[in-house]
Amino acid sequence: MEQIVRILDIHNVTHNVKQFIVEKPEGFTFTPGQATELSINQPAWEDQKNPFTFTCLTDEHYLEFTIKIYSDHPGVTNHLGELEVGDELILREAWGAIEYKGPGYFIAGGAGITPFIAILRQLHQQGAIGDNKLFFSNKTDQDIILADELKSILGENALFTITNQKDSAHDQRRIDEAFLKAEVQDFTKHFYVCGPDPMVQEITGILTKLGANADAVVFEK
């Protein structure tokens, strides 16, 4: 079912990521980690649907999307960056395979953090963060989405890795087999993986090789 929702607010999160606060239709529900297909309610844009993840808590009176703006090529994400408060989006039903199934390791690359934002916020609200850990890879320091909030939620259990900035104070390893062998203490826990497709395929393969239960590795198929 399609519903038209108005943009209530827009915030800059990083140099190329924006947070969109939009109206929440009565009775609309989603599970933290889920996404929906959005399009822009303007001529020539209504049928161009792209998947975006909800990043707000489920009990908020609004919906929130944290979206990377690709301004270097024309398309929905570029045009989203040009929208203003009062413009409208077309919202569809929630879907997705990523949801919280139990304690473990969240592994994200770039904008792949977005499904985990709502999950981690919900766990934090419930006082249930426990020993969950986050490994979050980005090219540069300025690419890290919601760095301060993630650190405040997870403390020392948030590990940021930077792969393309030599003067970064953060860890500079790639999230590869050597990294996972060094940083994962328990391969029987759950693993949540999201990022560019090649990264997801590589990491899920490595996790299975290192002893993770395939059913406990959660990613968008």
C-alpha positions in Angstrom: 0.0 0.0 0.0 1.3 3.4 -0.9 0.9 6.5 1.4 2.0 10.0 0.8 4.0 11.5 3.7 5.4 15.0 4.2 9.0 15.8 5.1 8.9 17.5 8.5 12.7 18.1 9.0 16.1 17.5 7.4 19.4 17.3 9.3 22.9 16.9 8.0 24.6 14.0 9.6 27.9 13.9 7.7 29.3 15.7 4.6 27.1 13.4 2.4 24.5 11.9 4.7 21.2 13.4 5.7 18.5 12.5 8.1 14.9 12.9 6.9 12.1 13.2 9.5 8.8 12.4 7.9 5.1 11.9 8.9 4.2 8.6 10.3 0.8 7.3 9.0 -1.7 6.1 11.6 -1.1 2.4 12.4 2.1 2.2 10.4 4.5 -0.4 12.0 8.0 -1.8 11.3 10.6 -3.9 13.1 14.0 -2.3 13.9 16.3 -3.2 11.0 13.6 -3.2 8.4 13.4 -1.0 5.3 10.8 0.3 2.9 10.7 1.4 -0.7 10.5 5.2 -1.0 9.9 7.4 -4.0 9.6 11.2 -4.4 6.1 12.5 -4.9 7.0 14.6 -7.9 6.3 14.2 -11.6 8.8 11.8 -13.2 10.0 10.5 -9.8 6.9 8.7 -8.4 7.8 5.3 -9.9 11.5 5.4 -9.1 11.6 3.3 -6.0 14.6 2.8 -3.8 15.0 0.9 -0.5 15.8 2.9 2.7 16.0 1.7 6.3 14.0 3.1 9.2 16.4 4.5 11.8 14.0 5.8 14.4 12.6 4.0 17.4 9.3 2.1 16.7 7.3 4.2 19.3 8.2 7.6 17.8 5.4 9.7 16.4 7.4 10.2 13.2 9.5 8.1 10.8 13.2 8.8 10.3 15.5 7.8 7.4 19.3 8.3 7.4 20.3 8.4 3.8 23.6 8.8 1.9 23.3 11.3 -0.8 25.1 10.3 -4.0 25.5 13.8 -5.6 27.9 12.6 -8.3 25.3 10.8 -10.4 21.7 11.6 -11.2 19.1 9.5 -9.5 16.8 9.2 -6.4 19.5 9.7 -3.8 20.9 12.7 -5.6 17.4 14.3 -5.9 16.6 13.5 -2.3 19.5 15.8 -1.3 17.8 18.6 -3.1 14.4 18.2 -1.3 13.2 20.6 1.4 10.9 20.5 4.4 7.3 20.3 3.1 8.1 18.1 0.1 6.5 14.7 -0.1 7.6 11.1 -0.3 5.6 8.0 -1.2 5.9 5.4 1.6 5.3 1.7 1.2 5.1 -1.3 3.6 8.1 -2.3 5.7 10.1 -5.4 4.7 13.5 -6.9 5.3 15.5 -9.8 6.7 17.6 -7.9 9.2 16.2 -8.0 12.8 17.6 -8.6 16.2 17.8 -12.3 17.1 20.1 -12.2 20.1 23.5 -10.8 21.4 26.5 -10.8 19.0 28.5 -8.7 16.6 27.2 -6.0 14.2 29.5 -5.6 11.2 28.8 -2.6 9.0 30.5 -0.9 6.0 29.6 2.8 5.3 25.8 3.4 4.9 25.4 -0.3 5.8 25.1 0.9 9.4 21.6 2.2 8.9 19.7 -1.1 9.7 21.7 -1.3 12.9 20.9 2.2 14.1 17.2 1.4 15.0 18.2 -1.9 16.5 20.9 -0.4 18.7 18.7 2.5 19.7 15.9 0.1 20.7 18.3 -2.1 22.7 19.7 1.0 24.4 16.2 2.3 25.3 15.4 -1.2 26.8 18.7 -1.3 28.8 19.5 -4.4 26.8 22.7 -3.5 24.9 24.7 -6.0 27.0 27.9 -7.2 25.4 26.8 -6.5 21.8 29.8 -5.2 19.7 30.0 -3.1 16.6 32.7 -3.2 13.9 32.1 -0.2 11.6 34.3 0.3 8.5 34.6 3.6 6.6 37.0 5.2 4.2 37.7 8.4 6.3 36.8 9.8 9.7 34.3 12.2 8.2 32.4 9.3 6.7 31.4 7.8 10.1 27.7 8.1 10.5 26.5 9.0 14.0 29.9 8.3 15.5 29.2 10.1 18.8 25.8 8.4 19.4 27.2 4.9 18.6 30.1 5.5 21.0 27.6 6.7 23.7 25.4 3.6 23.2 28.2 1.0 23.0 31.2 2.5 24.7 34.3 0.5 24.1 32.3 -2.1 22.2 32.1 0.3 19.2 35.2 -0.3 17.1 35.6 2.1 14.1 38.0 1.1 11.3 39.3 3.6 8.7 40.7 2.2 5.4 41.7 5.3 3.4 43.0 8.0 5.8 46.6 7.5 7.1 46.3 10.1 9.8 43.2 8.7 11.4 43.4 8.0 15.1 41.0 5.1 14.6 41.9 1.5 13.8 43.1 1.2 10.2 42.6 -2.5 9.5 40.2 -3.9 6.9 37.5 -6.1 8.3 38.9 -9.4 6.9 39.7 -12.9 8.2 42.7 -11.7 10.3 40.6 -8.9 11.8 37.7 -11.3 12.7 40.0 -13.9 14.2 41.6 -11.2 16.4 38.4 -9.4 17.5 35.7 -12.0 17.7 35.8 -13.9 21.0 32.8 -16.2 20.4 31.8 -17.5 17.0 28.6 -19.1 18.4 27.0 -15.7 18.8 24.8 -13.9 16.2 26.4 -11.9 13.5 24.6 -9.0 11.7 26.3 -7.9 8.5 25.4 -5.0 6.2 27.3 -3.0 3.6 28.3 -3.1 0.0 27.4 -6.5 -1.6 31.0 -7.7 -2.1 31.8 -6.9 1.6 28.7 -8.8 2.8 29.5 -11.8 0.7 33.2 -11.8 1.8 32.4 -11.5 5.5 29.6 -14.0 5.6 31.8 -16.5 3.9 34.7 -15.8 6.3 32.4 -16.1 9.4 31.0 -19.5 8.2 34.6 -20.7 7.6 35.6 -19.6 11.1 32.8 -21.6 12.7 29.8 -19.3 12.8 26.4 -21.0 12.4 25.0 -20.0 9.0 21.6 -19.6 10.6 23.1 -17.1 13.1 24.5 -14.9 10.4 21.9 -12.2 9.6 22.1 -10.2 6.4 19.8 -8.9 3.6 19.7 -11.6 1.0 
